[in-house]
Amino acid sequence: MSTNTYVVEGMTCGGCAGKITEAVEQIPGITDVDVDLSTGGITLTADQPVSDEAVQAAVEGAGYRFADTRQ
């Protein structure tokens, strides 16, 4: 298992959090998604390696800006 946290810009409400969650859950290997609206952070847990590029594509495909990776 691995856990990574990313920063997403443009999330303002629970609906936004739901869209991000749905988009990122489609990435193979993702087992949990935690969205923190107050910080713009999304924490992903996966049972296999997931590339930052895959996360970025999912976030941007949902209409949000992938801003940064936090370690």
Predicted model as a PDB file, atoms N, CA, C, CB and O in Angstrom, pLDDT in the B-factor column:
MODEL        1                                                                  
ATOM      1  N   MET A   1       0.838  -1.180   0.000  1.00 89.00           N  
ATOM      2  CA  MET A   1       0.000   0.000   0.000  1.00 89.00           C  
ATOM      3  C   MET A   1       0.882   1.242   0.000  1.00 89.00           C  
ATOM      4  CB  MET A   1      -0.952  -0.001   1.212  1.00 89.00           C  
ATOM      5  O   MET A   1       1.929   1.286   0.645  1.00 89.00           O  
ATOM      6  N   SER A   2       0.435   2.235  -0.731  1.00 91.00           N  
ATOM      7  CA  SER A   2       1.124   3.517  -0.725  1.00 91.00           C  
ATOM      8  C   SER A   2       0.090   4.626  -0.599  1.00 91.00           C  
ATOM      9  CB  SER A   2       1.985   3.701  -2.006  1.00 91.00           C  
ATOM     10  O   SER A   2      -1.061   4.476  -1.010  1.00 91.00           O  
ATOM     11  N   THR A   3       0.526   5.743  -0.022  1.00 94.00           N  
ATOM     12  CA  THR A   3      -0.341   6.899   0.156  1.00 94.00           C  
ATOM     13  C   THR A   3       0.381   8.128  -0.361  1.00 94.00           C  
ATOM     14  CB  THR A   3      -0.747   7.077   1.644  1.00 94.00           C  
ATOM     15  O   THR A   3       1.546   8.360  -0.038  1.00 94.00           O  
ATOM     16  N   ASN A   4      -0.324   8.918  -1.171  1.00 94.00           N  
ATOM     17  CA  ASN A   4       0.228  10.166  -1.697  1.00 94.00           C  
ATOM     18  C   ASN A   4      -0.806  11.263  -1.547  1.00 94.00           C  
ATOM     19  CB  ASN A   4       0.656  10.012  -3.182  1.00 94.00           C  
ATOM     20  O   ASN A   4      -2.009  11.017  -1.642  1.00 94.00           O  
ATOM     21  N   THR A   5      -0.331  12.471  -1.313  1.00 95.00           N  
ATOM     22  CA  THR A   5      -1.215  13.622  -1.190  1.00 95.00           C  
ATOM     23  C   THR A   5      -0.867  14.628  -2.276  1.00 95.00           C  
ATOM     24  CB  THR A   5      -1.105  14.268   0.218  1.00 95.00           C  
ATOM     25  O   THR A   5       0.303  14.897  -2.549  1.00 95.00           O  
ATOM     26  N   TYR A   6      -1.908  15.175  -2.889  1.00 96.00           N  
ATOM     27  CA  TYR A   6      -1.758  16.145  -3.970  1.00 96.00           C  
ATOM     28  C   TYR A   6      -2.581  17.381  -3.653  1.00 96.00           C  
ATOM     29  CB  TYR A   6      -2.186  15.536  -5.327  1.00 96.00           C  
ATOM     30  O   TYR A   6      -3.489  17.327  -2.824  1.00 96.00           O  
ATOM     31  N   VAL A   7      -2.273  18.495  -4.304  1.00 96.00           N  
ATOM     32  CA  VAL A   7      -3.046  19.722  -4.163  1.00 96.00           C  
ATOM     33  C   VAL A   7      -3.821  19.954  -5.449  1.00 96.00           C  
ATOM     34  CB  VAL A   7      -2.128  20.938  -3.837  1.00 96.00           C  
ATOM     35  O   VAL A   7      -3.269  19.890  -6.548  1.00 96.00           O  
ATOM     36  N   VAL A   8      -5.114  20.224  -5.290  1.00 96.00           N  
ATOM     37  CA  VAL A   8      -6.006  20.468  -6.417  1.00 96.00           C  
ATOM     38  C   VAL A   8      -6.627  21.854  -6.231  1.00 96.00           C  
ATOM     39  CB  VAL A   8      -7.112  19.351  -6.526  1.00 96.00           C  
ATOM     40  O   VAL A   8      -7.113  22.175  -5.146  1.00 96.00           O  
ATOM     41  N   GLU A   9      -6.614  22.660  -7.263  1.00 94.00           N  
ATOM     42  CA  GLU A   9      -7.223  23.985  -7.192  1.00 94.00           C  
ATOM     43  C   GLU A   9      -8.588  23.978  -7.851  1.00 94.00           C  
ATOM     44  CB  GLU A   9      -6.323  25.033  -7.851  1.00 94.00           C  
ATOM     45  O   GLU A   9      -8.811  23.282  -8.842  1.00 94.00           O  
ATOM     46  N   GLY A  10      -9.500  24.762  -7.288  1.00 93.00           N  
ATOM     47  CA  GLY A  10     -10.814  24.912  -7.882  1.00 93.00           C  
ATOM     48  C   GLY A  10     -11.927  24.183  -7.158  1.00 93.00           C  
ATOM     49  O   GLY A  10     -13.093  24.315  -7.531  1.00 93.00           O  
ATOM     50  N   MET A  11     -11.588  23.410  -6.122  1.00 93.00           N  
ATOM     51  CA  MET A  11     -12.620  22.722  -5.353  1.00 93.00           C  
ATOM     52  C   MET A  11     -13.209  23.701  -4.346  1.00 93.00           C  
ATOM     53  CB  MET A  11     -12.046  21.460  -4.637  1.00 93.00           C  
ATOM     54  O   MET A  11     -12.479  24.318  -3.572  1.00 93.00           O  
ATOM     55  N   THR A  12     -14.540  23.841  -4.359  1.00 92.00           N  
ATOM     56  CA  THR A  12     -15.172  24.799  -3.456  1.00 92.00           C  
ATOM     57  C   THR A  12     -16.314  24.219  -2.635  1.00 92.00           C  
ATOM     58  CB  THR A  12     -15.676  25.955  -4.236  1.00 92.00           C  
ATOM     59  O   THR A  12     -16.806  24.879  -1.720  1.00 92.00           O  
ATOM     60  N   CYS A  13     -16.747  22.998  -2.942  1.00 95.00           N  
ATOM     61  CA  CYS A  13     -17.921  22.460  -2.246  1.00 95.00           C  
ATOM     62  C   CYS A  13     -17.888  20.934  -2.249  1.00 95.00           C  
ATOM     63  CB  CYS A  13     -19.225  22.967  -2.904  1.00 95.00           C  
ATOM     64  O   CYS A  13     -17.001  20.308  -2.830  1.00 95.00           O  
ATOM     65  N   GLY A  14     -18.875  20.366  -1.585  1.00 94.00           N  
ATOM     66  CA  GLY A  14     -18.979  18.914  -1.530  1.00 94.00           C  
ATOM     67  C   GLY A  14     -19.162  18.279  -2.896  1.00 94.00           C  
ATOM     68  O   GLY A  14     -18.697  17.165  -3.137  1.00 94.00           O  
ATOM     69  N   GLY A  15     -19.843  18.990  -3.793  1.00 96.00           N  
ATOM     70  CA  GLY A  15     -20.015  18.479  -5.154  1.00 96.00           C  
ATOM     71  C   GLY A  15     -18.684  18.340  -5.869  1.00 96.00           C  
ATOM     72  O   GLY A  15     -18.446  17.379  -6.600  1.00 96.00           O  
ATOM     73  N   CYS A  16     -17.810  19.336  -5.639  1.00 95.00           N  
ATOM     74  CA  CYS A  16     -16.466  19.290  -6.232  1.00 95.00           C  
ATOM     75  C   CYS A  16     -15.700  18.080  -5.687  1.00 95.00           C  
ATOM     76  CB  CYS A  16     -15.684  20.610  -5.936  1.00 95.00           C  
ATOM     77  O   CYS A  16     -15.051  17.348  -6.434  1.00 95.00           O  
ATOM     78  N   ALA A  17     -15.791  17.892  -4.383  1.00 96.00           N  
ATOM     79  CA  ALA A  17     -15.105  16.761  -3.753  1.00 96.00           C  
ATOM     80  C   ALA A  17     -15.605  15.442  -4.335  1.00 96.00           C  
ATOM     81  CB  ALA A  17     -15.312  16.783  -2.225  1.00 96.00           C  
ATOM     82  O   ALA A  17     -14.823  14.519  -4.563  1.00 96.00           O  
ATOM     83  N   GLY A  18     -16.909  15.362  -4.571  1.00 96.00           N  
ATOM     84  CA  GLY A  18     -17.486  14.156  -5.156  1.00 96.00           C  
ATOM     85  C   GLY A  18     -16.993  13.900  -6.565  1.00 96.00           C  
ATOM     86  O   GLY A  18     -16.707  12.759  -6.928  1.00 96.00           O  
ATOM     87  N   LYS A  19     -16.889  14.963  -7.370  1.00 97.00           N  
ATOM     88  CA  LYS A  19     -16.393  14.810  -8.749  1.00 97.00           C  
ATOM     89  C   LYS A  19     -14.948  14.325  -8.758  1.00 97.00           C  
ATOM     90  CB  LYS A  19     -16.503  16.145  -9.515  1.00 97.00           C  
ATOM     91  O   LYS A  19     -14.584  13.436  -9.529  1.00 97.00           O  
ATOM     92  N   ILE A  20     -14.126  14.921  -7.889  1.00 97.00           N  
ATOM     93  CA  ILE A  20     -12.720  14.515  -7.805  1.00 97.00           C  
ATOM     94  C   ILE A  20     -12.629  13.056  -7.360  1.00 97.00           C  
ATOM     95  CB  ILE A  20     -11.935  15.433  -6.824  1.00 97.00           C  
ATOM     96  O   ILE A  20     -11.881  12.266  -7.935  1.00 97.00           O  
ATOM     97  N   THR A  21     -13.392  12.715  -6.343  1.00 97.00           N  
ATOM     98  CA  THR A  21     -13.374  11.342  -5.833  1.00 97.00           C  
ATOM     99  C   THR A  21     -13.755  10.355  -6.926  1.00 97.00           C  
ATOM    100  CB  THR A  21     -14.325  11.197  -4.637  1.00 97.00           C  
ATOM    101  O   THR A  21     -13.058   9.361  -7.129  1.00 97.00           O  
ATOM    102  N   GLU A  22     -14.838  10.612  -7.623  1.00 97.00           N  
ATOM    103  CA  GLU A  22     -15.285   9.718  -8.696  1.00 97.00           C  
ATOM    104  C   GLU A  22     -14.232   9.576  -9.784  1.00 97.00           C  
ATOM    105  CB  GLU A  22     -16.588  10.228  -9.303  1.00 97.00           C  
ATOM    106  O   GLU A  22     -13.992   8.476 -10.280  1.00 97.00           O  
ATOM    107  N   ALA A  23     -13.603  10.685 -10.156  1.00 97.00           N  
ATOM    108  CA  ALA A  23     -12.601  10.654 -11.224  1.00 97.00           C  
ATOM    109  C   ALA A  23     -11.378   9.848 -10.818  1.00 97.00           C  
ATOM    110  CB  ALA A  23     -12.184  12.070 -11.603  1.00 97.00           C  
ATOM    111  O   ALA A  23     -10.888   9.021 -11.586  1.00 97.00           O  
ATOM    112  N   VAL A  24     -10.889  10.090  -9.616  1.00 97.00           N  
ATOM    113  CA  VAL A  24      -9.660   9.438  -9.174  1.00 97.00           C  
ATOM    114  C   VAL A  24      -9.890   7.962  -8.853  1.00 97.00           C  
ATOM    115  CB  VAL A  24      -9.095  10.157  -7.952  1.00 97.00           C  
ATOM    116  O   VAL A  24      -8.986   7.145  -9.029  1.00 97.00           O  
ATOM    117  N   GLU A  25     -11.081   7.613  -8.388  1.00 97.00           N  
ATOM    118  CA  GLU A  25     -11.384   6.205  -8.099  1.00 97.00           C  
ATOM    119  C   GLU A  25     -11.320   5.330  -9.347  1.00 97.00           C  
ATOM    120  CB  GLU A  25     -12.761   6.089  -7.466  1.00 97.00           C  
ATOM    121  O   GLU A  25     -11.218   4.108  -9.234  1.00 97.00           O  
ATOM    122  N   GLN A  26     -11.379   5.924 -10.518  1.00 97.00           N  
ATOM    123  CA  GLN A  26     -11.320   5.160 -11.764  1.00 97.00           C  
ATOM    124  C   GLN A  26      -9.899   4.701 -12.105  1.00 97.00           C  
ATOM    125  CB  GLN A  26     -11.875   5.995 -12.906  1.00 97.00           C  
ATOM    126  O   GLN A  26      -9.712   3.844 -12.968  1.00 97.00           O  
ATOM    127  N   ILE A  27      -8.904   5.269 -11.431  1.00 97.00           N  
ATOM    128  CA  ILE A  27      -7.513   4.886 -11.682  1.00 97.00           C  
ATOM    129  C   ILE A  27      -7.277   3.495 -11.084  1.00 97.00           C  
ATOM    130  CB  ILE A  27      -6.513   5.940 -11.072  1.00 97.00           C  
ATOM    131  O   ILE A  27      -7.551   3.277  -9.904  1.00 97.00           O  
ATOM    132  N   PRO A  28      -6.776   2.561 -11.881  1.00 96.00           N  
ATOM    133  CA  PRO A  28      -6.504   1.218 -11.352  1.00 96.00           C  
ATOM    134  C   PRO A  28      -5.562   1.267 -10.146  1.00 96.00           C  
ATOM    135  CB  PRO A  28      -5.901   0.329 -12.449  1.00 96.00           C  
ATOM    136  O   PRO A  28      -4.535   1.945 -10.170  1.00 96.00           O  
ATOM    137  N   GLY A  29      -5.933   0.539  -9.100  1.00 96.00           N  
ATOM    138  CA  GLY A  29      -5.099   0.455  -7.913  1.00 96.00           C  
ATOM    139  C   GLY A  29      -5.532   1.350  -6.768  1.00 96.00           C  
ATOM    140  O   GLY A  29      -5.169   1.099  -5.619  1.00 96.00           O  
ATOM    141  N   ILE A  30      -6.306   2.396  -7.059  1.00 97.00           N  
ATOM    142  CA  ILE A  30      -6.747   3.304  -5.996  1.00 97.00           C  
ATOM    143  C   ILE A  30      -7.753   2.575  -5.106  1.00 97.00           C  
ATOM    144  CB  ILE A  30      -7.376   4.607  -6.593  1.00 97.00           C  
ATOM    145  O   ILE A  30      -8.740   2.022  -5.590  1.00 97.00           O  
ATOM    146  N   THR A  31      -7.486   2.584  -3.793  1.00 97.00           N  
ATOM    147  CA  THR A  31      -8.373   1.918  -2.846  1.00 97.00           C  
ATOM    148  C   THR A  31      -9.105   2.892  -1.928  1.00 97.00           C  
ATOM    149  CB  THR A  31      -7.588   0.942  -2.017  1.00 97.00           C  
ATOM    150  O   THR A  31     -10.123   2.533  -1.336  1.00 97.00           O  
ATOM    151  N   ASP A  32      -8.597   4.130  -1.800  1.00 97.00           N  
ATOM    152  CA  ASP A  32      -9.249   5.113  -0.942  1.00 97.00           C  
ATOM    153  C   ASP A  32      -8.889   6.515  -1.408  1.00 97.00           C  
ATOM    154  CB  ASP A  32      -8.847   4.911   0.537  1.00 97.00           C  
ATOM    155  O   ASP A  32      -7.762   6.773  -1.830  1.00 97.00           O  
ATOM    156  N   VAL A  33      -9.867   7.419  -1.325  1.00 97.00           N  
ATOM    157  CA  VAL A  33      -9.667   8.828  -1.685  1.00 97.00           C  
ATOM    158  C   VAL A  33     -10.209   9.669  -0.545  1.00 97.00           C  
ATOM    159  CB  VAL A  33     -10.372   9.192  -3.050  1.00 97.00           C  
ATOM    160  O   VAL A  33     -11.359   9.505  -0.139  1.00 97.00           O  
ATOM    161  N   ASP A  34      -9.382  10.572  -0.028  1.00 97.00           N  
ATOM    162  CA  ASP A  34      -9.808  11.493   1.024  1.00 97.00           C  
ATOM    163  C   ASP A  34      -9.583  12.911   0.519  1.00 97.00           C  
ATOM    164  CB  ASP A  34      -9.031  11.236   2.367  1.00 97.00           C  
ATOM    165  O   ASP A  34      -8.455  13.290   0.203  1.00 97.00           O  
ATOM    166  N   VAL A  35     -10.662  13.698   0.442  1.00 96.00           N  
ATOM    167  CA  VAL A  35     -10.590  15.064  -0.061  1.00 96.00           C  
ATOM    168  C   VAL A  35     -10.749  16.027   1.105  1.00 96.00           C  
ATOM    169  CB  VAL A  35     -11.675  15.321  -1.143  1.00 96.00           C  
ATOM    170  O   VAL A  35     -11.680  15.894   1.899  1.00 96.00           O  
ATOM    171  N   ASP A  36      -9.843  16.998   1.214  1.00 95.00           N  
ATOM    172  CA  ASP A  36      -9.914  18.034   2.245  1.00 95.00           C  
ATOM    173  C   ASP A  36     -10.152  19.372   1.555  1.00 95.00           C  
ATOM    174  CB  ASP A  36      -8.605  18.070   3.116  1.00 95.00           C  
ATOM    175  O   ASP A  36      -9.222  19.976   1.021  1.00 95.00           O  
ATOM    176  N   LEU A  37     -11.400  19.831   1.567  1.00 93.00           N  
ATOM    177  CA  LEU A  37     -11.741  21.083   0.887  1.00 93.00           C  
ATOM    178  C   LEU A  37     -11.006  22.289   1.470  1.00 93.00           C  
ATOM    179  CB  LEU A  37     -13.237  21.318   0.963  1.00 93.00           C  
ATOM    180  O   LEU A  37     -10.672  23.218   0.735  1.00 93.00           O  
ATOM    181  N   SER A  38     -10.750  22.288   2.768  1.00 93.00           N  
ATOM    182  CA  SER A  38     -10.124  23.451   3.398  1.00 93.00           C  
ATOM    183  C   SER A  38      -8.689  23.680   2.926  1.00 93.00           C  
ATOM    184  CB  SER A  38     -10.140  23.289   4.900  1.00 93.00           C  
ATOM    185  O   SER A  38      -8.222  24.818   2.895  1.00 93.00           O  
ATOM    186  N   THR A  39      -7.985  22.601   2.556  1.00 92.00           N  
ATOM    187  CA  THR A  39      -6.602  22.737   2.101  1.00 92.00           C  
ATOM    188  C   THR A  39      -6.453  22.523   0.597  1.00 92.00           C  
ATOM    189  CB  THR A  39      -5.721  21.756   2.840  1.00 92.00           C  
ATOM    190  O   THR A  39      -5.420  22.854   0.015  1.00 92.00           O  
ATOM    191  N   GLY A  40      -7.493  21.968  -0.028  1.00 93.00           N  
ATOM    192  CA  GLY A  40      -7.390  21.615  -1.439  1.00 93.00           C  
ATOM    193  C   GLY A  40      -6.627  20.322  -1.652  1.00 93.00           C  
ATOM    194  O   GLY A  40      -6.247  19.993  -2.776  1.00 93.00           O  
ATOM    195  N   GLY A  41      -6.406  19.594  -0.572  1.00 95.00           N  
ATOM    196  CA  GLY A  41      -5.631  18.363  -0.666  1.00 95.00           C  
ATOM    197  C   GLY A  41      -6.487  17.146  -0.959  1.00 95.00           C  
ATOM    198  O   GLY A  41      -7.628  17.044  -0.510  1.00 95.00           O  
ATOM    199  N   ILE A  42      -5.915  16.226  -1.720  1.00 96.00           N  
ATOM    200  CA  ILE A  42      -6.515  14.912  -1.902  1.00 96.00           C  
ATOM    201  C   ILE A  42      -5.452  13.882  -1.529  1.00 96.00           C  
ATOM    202  CB  ILE A  42      -7.035  14.705  -3.381  1.00 96.00           C  
ATOM    203  O   ILE A  42      -4.321  13.931  -2.013  1.00 96.00           O  
ATOM    204  N   THR A  43      -5.830  12.965  -0.673  1.00 97.00           N  
ATOM    205  CA  THR A  43      -4.915  11.908  -0.257  1.00 97.00           C  
ATOM    206  C   THR A  43      -5.424  10.607  -0.844  1.00 97.00           C  
ATOM    207  CB  THR A  43      -4.798  11.822   1.303  1.00 97.00           C  
ATOM    208  O   THR A  43      -6.573  10.217  -0.637  1.00 97.00           O  
ATOM    209  N   LEU A  44      -4.551   9.948  -1.575  1.00 97.00           N  
ATOM    210  CA  LEU A  44      -4.910   8.716  -2.275  1.00 97.00           C  
ATOM    211  C   LEU A  44      -4.146   7.539  -1.694  1.00 97.00           C  
ATOM    212  CB  LEU A  44      -4.630   8.844  -3.782  1.00 97.00           C  
ATOM    213  O   LEU A  44      -2.943   7.621  -1.445  1.00 97.00           O  
ATOM    214  N   THR A  45      -4.853   6.456  -1.484  1.00 97.00           N  
ATOM    215  CA  THR A  45      -4.229   5.217  -1.054  1.00 97.00           C  
ATOM    216  C   THR A  45      -4.400   4.219  -2.191  1.00 97.00           C  
ATOM    217  CB  THR A  45      -4.851   4.682   0.291  1.00 97.00           C  
ATOM    218  O   THR A  45      -5.474   4.098  -2.781  1.00 97.00           O  
ATOM    219  N   ALA A  46      -3.317   3.510  -2.482  1.00 97.00           N  
ATOM    220  CA  ALA A  46      -3.350   2.567  -3.605  1.00 97.00           C  
ATOM    221  C   ALA A  46      -2.663   1.268  -3.213  1.00 97.00           C  
ATOM    222  CB  ALA A  46      -2.675   3.177  -4.856  1.00 97.00           C  
ATOM    223  O   ALA A  46      -1.750   1.249  -2.387  1.00 97.00           O  
ATOM    224  N   ASP A  47      -3.124   0.184  -3.825  1.00 96.00           N  
ATOM    225  CA  ASP A  47      -2.502  -1.111  -3.567  1.00 96.00           C  
ATOM    226  C   ASP A  47      -1.479  -1.487  -4.638  1.00 96.00           C  
ATOM    227  CB  ASP A  47      -3.566  -2.185  -3.477  1.00 96.00           C  
ATOM    228  O   ASP A  47      -0.947  -2.598  -4.645  1.00 96.00           O  
ATOM    229  N   GLN A  48      -1.215  -0.546  -5.538  1.00 95.00           N  
ATOM    230  CA  GLN A  48      -0.176  -0.713  -6.553  1.00 95.00           C  
ATOM    231  C   GLN A  48       0.322   0.679  -6.918  1.00 95.00           C  
ATOM    232  CB  GLN A  48      -0.714  -1.487  -7.824  1.00 95.00           C  
ATOM    233  O   GLN A  48      -0.351   1.667  -6.624  1.00 95.00           O  
ATOM    234  N   PRO A  49       1.483   0.776  -7.550  1.00 92.00           N  
ATOM    235  CA  PRO A  49       1.998   2.099  -7.911  1.00 92.00           C  
ATOM    236  C   PRO A  49       1.042   2.845  -8.851  1.00 92.00           C  
ATOM    237  CB  PRO A  49       3.374   1.964  -8.569  1.00 92.00           C  
ATOM    238  O   PRO A  49       0.502   2.269  -9.795  1.00 92.00           O  
ATOM    239  N   VAL A  50       0.849   4.124  -8.574  1.00 93.00           N  
ATOM    240  CA  VAL A  50       0.008   5.003  -9.391  1.00 93.00           C  
ATOM    241  C   VAL A  50       0.856   6.212  -9.770  1.00 93.00           C  
ATOM    242  CB  VAL A  50      -1.310   5.437  -8.625  1.00 93.00           C  
ATOM    243  O   VAL A  50       1.443   6.855  -8.900  1.00 93.00           O  
ATOM    244  N   SER A  51       0.922   6.523 -11.050  1.00 94.00           N  
ATOM    245  CA  SER A  51       1.754   7.636 -11.491  1.00 94.00           C  
ATOM    246  C   SER A  51       1.081   8.975 -11.215  1.00 94.00           C  
ATOM    247  CB  SER A  51       2.068   7.506 -12.976  1.00 94.00           C  
ATOM    248  O   SER A  51      -0.145   9.092 -11.231  1.00 94.00           O  
ATOM    249  N   ASP A  52       1.914   9.979 -10.961  1.00 94.00           N  
ATOM    250  CA  ASP A  52       1.406  11.339 -10.792  1.00 94.00           C  
ATOM    251  C   ASP A  52       0.669  11.795 -12.040  1.00 94.00           C  
ATOM    252  CB  ASP A  52       2.551  12.308 -10.470  1.00 94.00           C  
ATOM    253  O   ASP A  52      -0.303  12.545 -11.956  1.00 94.00           O  
ATOM    254  N   GLU A  53       1.132  11.340 -13.194  1.00 95.00           N  
ATOM    255  CA  GLU A  53       0.504  11.719 -14.461  1.00 95.00           C  
ATOM    256  C   GLU A  53      -0.924  11.192 -14.559  1.00 95.00           C  
ATOM    257  CB  GLU A  53       1.331  11.201 -15.636  1.00 95.00           C  
ATOM    258  O   GLU A  53      -1.805  11.875 -15.081  1.00 95.00           O  
ATOM    259  N   ALA A  54      -1.158   9.971 -14.055  1.00 96.00           N  
ATOM    260  CA  ALA A  54      -2.508   9.395 -14.071  1.00 96.00           C  
ATOM    261  C   ALA A  54      -3.433  10.200 -13.172  1.00 96.00           C  
ATOM    262  CB  ALA A  54      -2.480   7.917 -13.623  1.00 96.00           C  
ATOM    263  O   ALA A  54      -4.586  10.448 -13.523  1.00 96.00           O  
ATOM    264  N   VAL A  55      -2.929  10.606 -12.016  1.00 96.00           N  
ATOM    265  CA  VAL A  55      -3.725  11.420 -11.092  1.00 96.00           C  
ATOM    266  C   VAL A  55      -4.016  12.778 -11.728  1.00 96.00           C  
ATOM    267  CB  VAL A  55      -2.987  11.601  -9.730  1.00 96.00           C  
ATOM    268  O   VAL A  55      -5.148  13.261 -11.686  1.00 96.00           O  
ATOM    269  N   GLN A  56      -2.996  13.383 -12.311  1.00 96.00           N  
ATOM    270  CA  GLN A  56      -3.178  14.681 -12.964  1.00 96.00           C  
ATOM    271  C   GLN A  56      -4.223  14.592 -14.072  1.00 96.00           C  
ATOM    272  CB  GLN A  56      -1.846  15.185 -13.536  1.00 96.00           C  
ATOM    273  O   GLN A  56      -5.079  15.471 -14.180  1.00 96.00           O  
ATOM    274  N   ALA A  57      -4.169  13.558 -14.885  1.00 97.00           N  
ATOM    275  CA  ALA A  57      -5.133  13.389 -15.976  1.00 97.00           C  
ATOM    276  C   ALA A  57      -6.555  13.242 -15.435  1.00 97.00           C  
ATOM    277  CB  ALA A  57      -4.766  12.165 -16.831  1.00 97.00           C  
ATOM    278  O   ALA A  57      -7.491  13.809 -15.999  1.00 97.00           O  
ATOM    279  N   ALA A  58      -6.724  12.492 -14.355  1.00 97.00           N  
ATOM    280  CA  ALA A  58      -8.054  12.311 -13.768  1.00 97.00           C  
ATOM    281  C   ALA A  58      -8.590  13.617 -13.204  1.00 97.00           C  
ATOM    282  CB  ALA A  58      -8.014  11.249 -12.672  1.00 97.00           C  
ATOM    283  O   ALA A  58      -9.755  13.958 -13.407  1.00 97.00           O  
ATOM    284  N   VAL A  59      -7.732  14.347 -12.494  1.00 97.00           N  
ATOM    285  CA  VAL A  59      -8.135  15.624 -11.890  1.00 97.00           C  
ATOM    286  C   VAL A  59      -8.515  16.626 -12.974  1.00 97.00           C  
ATOM    287  CB  VAL A  59      -6.999  16.194 -11.008  1.00 97.00           C  
ATOM    288  O   VAL A  59      -9.561  17.270 -12.893  1.00 97.00           O  
ATOM    289  N   GLU A  60      -7.670  16.755 -13.978  1.00 97.00           N  
ATOM    290  CA  GLU A  60      -7.937  17.718 -15.044  1.00 97.00           C  
ATOM    291  C   GLU A  60      -9.125  17.290 -15.895  1.00 97.00           C  
ATOM    292  CB  GLU A  60      -6.702  17.891 -15.924  1.00 97.00           C  
ATOM    293  O   GLU A  60      -9.864  18.138 -16.393  1.00 97.00           O  
ATOM    294  N   GLY A  61      -9.317  15.995 -16.065  1.00 97.00           N  
ATOM    295  CA  GLY A  61     -10.474  15.485 -16.800  1.00 97.00           C  
ATOM    296  C   GLY A  61     -11.783  15.795 -16.093  1.00 97.00           C  
ATOM    297  O   GLY A  61     -12.834  15.894 -16.727  1.00 97.00           O  
ATOM    298  N   ALA A  62     -11.712  15.948 -14.769  1.00 97.00           N  
ATOM    299  CA  ALA A  62     -12.899  16.294 -13.986  1.00 97.00           C  
ATOM    300  C   ALA A  62     -13.134  17.806 -13.959  1.00 97.00           C  
ATOM    301  CB  ALA A  62     -12.760  15.761 -12.559  1.00 97.00           C  
ATOM    302  O   ALA A  62     -14.133  18.275 -13.413  1.00 97.00           O  
ATOM    303  N   GLY A  63     -12.200  18.568 -14.556  1.00 96.00           N  
ATOM    304  CA  GLY A  63     -12.379  20.015 -14.659  1.00 96.00           C  
ATOM    305  C   GLY A  63     -11.671  20.838 -13.604  1.00 96.00           C  
ATOM    306  O   GLY A  63     -12.018  22.000 -13.392  1.00 96.00           O  
ATOM    307  N   TYR A  64     -10.684  20.258 -12.939  1.00 96.00           N  
ATOM    308  CA  TYR A  64      -9.958  20.965 -11.888  1.00 96.00           C  
ATOM    309  C   TYR A  64      -8.485  21.059 -12.241  1.00 96.00           C  
ATOM    310  CB  TYR A  64     -10.138  20.264 -10.533  1.00 96.00           C  
ATOM    311  O   TYR A  64      -8.011  20.386 -13.156  1.00 96.00           O  
ATOM    312  N   ARG A  65      -7.761  21.905 -11.506  1.00 95.00           N  
ATOM    313  CA  ARG A  65      -6.345  22.119 -11.793  1.00 95.00           C  
ATOM    314  C   ARG A  65      -5.492  21.314 -10.812  1.00 95.00           C  
ATOM    315  CB  ARG A  65      -5.989  23.627 -11.715  1.00 95.00           C  
ATOM    316  O   ARG A  65      -5.620  21.459  -9.596  1.00 95.00           O  
ATOM    317  N   PHE A  66      -4.637  20.482 -11.348  1.00 94.00           N  
ATOM    318  CA  PHE A  66      -3.669  19.722 -10.566  1.00 94.00           C  
ATOM    319  C   PHE A  66      -2.533  20.683 -10.272  1.00 94.00           C  
ATOM    320  CB  PHE A  66      -3.165  18.419 -11.326  1.00 94.00           C  
ATOM    321  O   PHE A  66      -1.790  21.066 -11.176  1.00 94.00           O  
ATOM    322  N   ALA A  67      -2.391  21.077  -9.007  1.00 89.00           N  
ATOM    323  CA  ALA A  67      -1.462  22.154  -8.677  1.00 89.00           C  
ATOM    324  C   ALA A  67      -0.112  21.687  -8.198  1.00 89.00           C  
ATOM    325  CB  ALA A  67      -2.054  23.017  -7.648  1.00 89.00           C  
ATOM    326  O   ALA A  67       0.903  22.299  -8.531  1.00 89.00           O  
ATOM    327  N   ASP A  68      -0.071  20.617  -7.425  1.00 73.00           N  
ATOM    328  CA  ASP A  68       1.199  20.289  -6.777  1.00 73.00           C  
ATOM    329  C   ASP A  68       1.133  18.884  -6.181  1.00 73.00           C  
ATOM    330  CB  ASP A  68       1.539  21.327  -5.678  1.00 73.00           C  
ATOM    331  O   ASP A  68       0.059  18.313  -5.993  1.00 73.00           O  
ATOM    332  N   THR A  69       2.309  18.354  -5.895  1.00 72.00           N  
ATOM    333  CA  THR A  69       2.427  17.093  -5.199  1.00 72.00           C  
ATOM    334  C   THR A  69       3.060  17.372  -3.855  1.00 72.00           C  
ATOM    335  CB  THR A  69       3.251  16.062  -6.015  1.00 72.00           C  
ATOM    336  O   THR A  69       4.109  18.011  -3.781  1.00 72.00           O  
ATOM    337  N   ARG A  70       2.439  16.901  -2.799  1.00 64.00           N  
ATOM    338  CA  ARG A  70       3.028  17.023  -1.461  1.00 64.00           C  
ATOM    339  C   ARG A  70       3.491  15.654  -1.034  1.00 64.00           C  
ATOM    340  CB  ARG A  70       2.014  17.617  -0.429  1.00 64.00           C  
ATOM    341  O   ARG A  70       2.761  14.674  -1.180  1.00 64.00           O  
ATOM    342  N   GLN A  71       4.677  15.576  -0.518  1.00 50.00           N  
ATOM    343  CA  GLN A  71       5.236  14.302  -0.043  1.00 50.00           C  
ATOM    344  C   GLN A  71       4.997  14.150   1.429  1.00 50.00           C  
ATOM    345  CB  GLN A  71       6.734  14.205  -0.343  1.00 50.00           C  
ATOM    346  O   GLN A  71       5.392  13.144   2.018  1.00 50.00           O  
TER     347      GLN A  71                                                      
ENDMDL                                                                          
END                                                                             
